[in-house]
Amino acid sequence: MLPCSSIYKRLVLLRITMYMHDSQNMTGPLANILRISKLHNLFGRVCEAINTGKVMSKGQWKKLVKETLWKSEHNRWTLSCHLYFNLDTYTQVITSIEPCIWWKLAKIYPGVSKKASVMVGLLTDEYAILSRTGCYDKSLQSQRLCKFCDRNEIESVWHFILNCDALSDLRQPIVKWYQDNLSTSMSVGWHKFLYVILGNDHLCQVSNEDRLVFLGTIFTMYKYRMSLH
């Protein structure tokens, strides 16, 4: 840290004080830094330090800036996800900015990469089930109904993974896992179980071995479903 007698320190303090009183007409690198601090609601901390003389250590300030920017980016990422209707399931499963569990699993077990890509495709509603057909044209919405069972339900990711009668036999390993681990749970019902299957570890911790069971079962279901066309 520079001593109080340092001309550089005095100059910076003077420039910050000038910015506090006339931010519009001040230019230069320091002014740009202070504008960014305003954008992230950190400028108040700078003013407080100038007015009171109580200055955080370099480590404390670095930690504060890192946490603030991370929170800002997370909020922006969350908002961006909510702008796309097909990411409704994704936002219920993925709650932080990091590689999802399926890519982590593929890194550990490279042989499941193809299966993991199917799971991510279902998670983002990008694979060839009918949930997105007719979303913008109501006259086409009847085409979203599942063609492979008699439940008269839209073929959503939830219907495909947990409710389609045409896939009930193939689904049994997942059903058994639910019965053994969550059938008495008050917080994770059958509907929320979808989010557990797709990778939400906040609702329920699932071992990698069990994730591989989910992955293999759903991949088999997906291949069979595609063969029914």
N, C-alpha and C positions, 0 to 999 in steps of 0.2 A: 504494500500500500504506500502511495506517495505521501511524503510529509506535508503538513499544512502549509509550510513555507514554499512549496513547489509552485512555480509559475504556471505549470500545466494544470495543476489541480485548481488553482484560483481561476484560471481561464475557463475551465469546464464549468465550475460553479457559477461563474458570471454568465456564461451562455445559457445554462439551465434556467437561471433566474430571469434572464431576458425572455426566454421562451415562455415561461410561466405568465408573463405579462403581455407578450406580443407574439403569439405562436404563428400568426398568419404571414408575417413578413420576414420570418427568420428562415434562412436556407443553410444548407450544408449537411455533412454527414451526421453531426450530433442532432440537428433538427429532425432528420429522417428517423433516427433511432427513437427520439422522443415521440414522434408521431406514431410509430409502431407500438410503443409502450401504451399510448392512449388507446390504440385499437384493441389492445388486449387487457384494458383496465388496470394497467400497472403504473400509469403516470402518477396516480394518487400516492403511491408508495415513494416515488421520487420526490414529490413535493413535500411529503411528510418528513423525509430525511433532511431536506434542505431547511425546513422550518423548525425542526426540533433538534437537529444535530445528531439524531440517533440513526446510525447507518448500520445496515446488516452487513455481516461478513460476506466475503466473496462467495463462499460455499453456500450460505443461506440464500443469497440472491440468485445464484445459479439454480438452486433447487426450486425456488419460487417460480422463476421464469420457465423452467422445464415443465413443472406441473401445470402452469397456466396455459402454455402453448399446447400441451398434450390434451388438456380439457377442451380447449377451443377447437382443435382438430377433430377430436372425438365427436363433439356436438355437430360440427359441419358434416362429418361422415354420416352420422345418424340421420340428420336432416336429408342428406342426399339419398340415402337408402329409402326413406319414407316417400320420396317423390315418385317412386316406381311401384305400381300396384303389384307387379309380379315378384317383388321382394318382401311381401308380407311375412311369409314363413321364414325367410332368411333373417329378418330383423328380430324375430322371436328366438332364433337359435344362436346367431352370431352377435355377441354383445360387446366385442372389443376389436380394435384394429390389430389383427394378427392373423397369420395363416390359420385356416380352420382345421379342425381335428382330422379331417380326411387327408389333407396334404401332409400333416404331421405323421399320420399313420403310414402313408405311402412312402415317406422318407425312411421310416423304420423297416417297412416291408415293401420293397420296390415291386414285388410281384402283384400287388393289389392296386397298382396305379390306374388301370383301366376301370376297375370297380369303383375306385374313389372318384373318378371323373363322372361316372353315372350318378353317384350320390350328390356331388356338387351340382350337377345339372338339375336334379330333382329339387335340391335346396333352393336354387335360384329360379325354379319354374321355367327352365329353358329346354327341357326334354319333351319328347313327343307324347305327352298325355294331353288330354283335351281341355284342361282348366282354362286356357287362354283363348280358346276358340270363341269368337263372338263377343269378346269383352267390350268392344266398341260398337258393335252392331247387334242390337237386341233381337233382330230377326234371325240371327245365327245362334242365339244362346241355347236353343234346343239341341244343337250339335255338340254341346259341351257335356251332355249326359253320357255316362258310361255305357258303352255298347256291349259289354261283356257280362253284365249281371242285371238282375231285375230290380235293383234298389231305387232306380229312377233318381240317382244322385249325379251331380256334376263330377266328372272324373278329375278331382283335385288331387294334390299330392297326398292329402290325408286319406281320401277314398282309396287311392291306389295302394298305399302302404298298409292301411289298417282295416279297410272296410269292404273291399270288392270281393264278392262271393266267388268269383272265378279264380281268385288267387288264394283262397282260404287254406288249402292244403299246403301250399308252398310257404305260407306265412307262419306255420306252426312253431318254428324255432323262436320267432319273435314273441308270439303269444305266450309260449312257455316261459320265456325270460320274464315277461311282465307278471305272469302269475306267481312266479317264484320270488320276485323282488319288489314288485310295486302294487300288487293286487289289494293290499290293505292300506296303501298310502292315501292320506287325505289331501296332500298337496299336489300329487301327480296322478290325475285321472287318465282315462283312456285317450281323451283328446290331447292332453298335454304330453302324453307318452310319445307322440309324433316328434315333438321337439327334442326329447331325450334321444330318440333313435337317430335323428339328424345331426346331433352333436352338441346339444346344450348341456354342459357339465354343471351348470349352476343349479338346475332342477334336480339332478341326480348324477352321482359319480359312477362312471362305467369304465371297467377295465379295458385295456387294449384287446384282450382276448375276446371279450364280449362284443366289442366294436367290430371285430373281424367276423363274428357270427352275424351281426346286423348287416354288415357289408355284403357278405356272401349270400345271405337270404334275399336281400333286396335286389342284388344283381341278377340272381336266378329268376325272381319275380318279373323283373324288367325285361329280361330276354324272352320269357314266356309270353308276357303281355304283347311284346312287339311281334311275336310269331302268330298272334291271333288276328292280325290285320287281314 
